[in-house]
Each structure stands twice: as structure tokens, then as C-alpha cells.
Amino acid sequence: MRWLPDAALKKLGRIEFLAHGTVDGFIAGRHKSARKGASAEFAEHRAYVAGDDLRNLDWKLVARRQRLYVKQYVDETNLRATVVLDASGSMAYSGRSAANRLSKLEYGQYIAASLAYLLVNQQDAVGFVSYDTEIRDLVPAKAEPSQVRCILERLDALKPGGETDMAGVLHEVAERIPRRSVVFLVSDFFSDGQSLLKALHHLRFRHHEVIAIQVCDHDELTFPFERVSRFEDLETRQTFDVDARALRADYLARLNAHFAELARGCGEMRITHERADTSRPFHETLSDILVRYRRTAGGGR
């Protein structure tokens, strides 16, 4: 399978994804649910009503308050996740400084396929969205093994589009997928910072847990160009002849300011933000992202 090479399956096969916050799902599983039930982790007390299981009475609290209270617990459930992949023109870029480097879109396609495989393999439901100026694919989340094949087929057919309306699409995604989902955003995030942060806030307002994976080509991060060069905007197809050496300092300053704005906004909204450099094997990058994410799970989100 093109999007699931053996090296990736071997690397990711040892990793389990656990949601930080509460999610809505379907069956008893590993993830905290918004629903309450009989589980090992205490959530809160409520007043006893006729028909409640007497085994859940908190006798210590009854003794102190002279009223009947029962314990409620955090149920555990499988999660519902959606992978949202940017397929706009800017994602078609692949660096010229290294041979055979994946484009940002191809890199994102491998990440999307790996996440789909990982989640379905642990009996979680996963869906898929691709977009440029609008949503191009919308696959509702399912936990069936056939779902991986369905998403792989969509990835096979996916080609880079034109301009992007990332903020507009994320507002739509926030409303169209069920509340309390996990949303993986795979994009270069080259969009207006304030509009993008408002869209991310909409996702959080809808109680979605968001993991933003920012895919960048190594050339975009370092700008290694030295001479007068012709650059093409892959979304509008406009070309520009510029002195790359003279432009480098200003370009990197603007790029780092954009990164800082995004990282600051994500931090304030408790959104996990990770950067992926396409010069590194995708399965190593994704493995590290998931391991770091799991290490912070104890703090909640």
C-alpha cells in the first residue's frame, strides 16, 4: 500500500493514541467520555434518586451531611476523530535542495493514512476531510476496517488545488462533525493568522480536541536560495523575479513571526501545535508527535 509503507506500520504499530480530554464515542474503551457511568475514575457526587444503585452511595458523605449522595464516574469510550488535510496549491511545493523529497501534500497524505490506520486498528472511529477553497472530501467517521481502504482511495485521487480558504473551511468543519471529536489538522497553515485563530477557536468552542500538524518544506524553513531567482505562487500561479539573498532576512523574520503568532494562539486555546519538516521521514515525525502528546495526557486539556 503506497500510503502505508512497512517502515511506517512497524514504527506506529507500537503506539497507542489516547485523547487528552473528554470525547463522545460508541463503546467502552480507553478514552474519557463526556457521559457518566460505572467506571474506575470518580467524577462527582449527585443527590440520590429512587432507583439508583445503592452500591454507589457515598456513606462518608451521607454521614457528614445526613443526606443520600451517590458517586458518578467518568465512563471510558472509544473516540471519534477526523483528519483534515489541506490540499491547496501551496501544499504542492517540494524543495529543490534535496532530491526525491516529498511535496508537502504527499507528506500530509502519508500522515493522514497513518493516523487512519492507527485509529481504526485500536477500534476508534476516524473520518477524513480534504479542502482548498472549500471542502473536497468529507468522509464521516467510522470504526470499521473498511474505513482505512476508503480513506486511502480518497488520498490516491487527491491532487493539489488552487487557493485556500482554511479559516472558512474550519468553521464549516467545526459545525459539520459531531461535538467532542478529536480533529487532526494537517496543513502548512500559510493563511491569515487572525482569521485562522478565530476558526481554531470555533473548533474549541464546539469542544473538539485539536492537534495541529504544520507541514513545512525544509527550504521554506531555511530559505537557502542565493541568487536572483524566479518564484511562483502555487495558488495564484503568479511569478516573481527576486534577489533571494536580499530577501532572505525579511522572509525569515516574517515567517518566524507567523509561526510565533500561531504557536501563541494555539497555546492559549490548549491546542497541540507541532511542526513537521519534510526533510525528515514522516513516520519518525508522526511517532515523535504522538509520543509527546501522550506524555502530556496526564494534565488533561
Helices and strands as residue ranges (DSSP letters): H 6-12, E 31-37, E 41-47, G 54-56, H 59-65, E 69-77, E 80-86, G 89-92, H 104-121, E 125-131, E 135-142, H 146-157, H 166-176, E 182-187, H 193-205, E 209-216, H 218-222, E 228-232, E 239-243, H 244-268, E 272-277, H 282-295, G 297-299
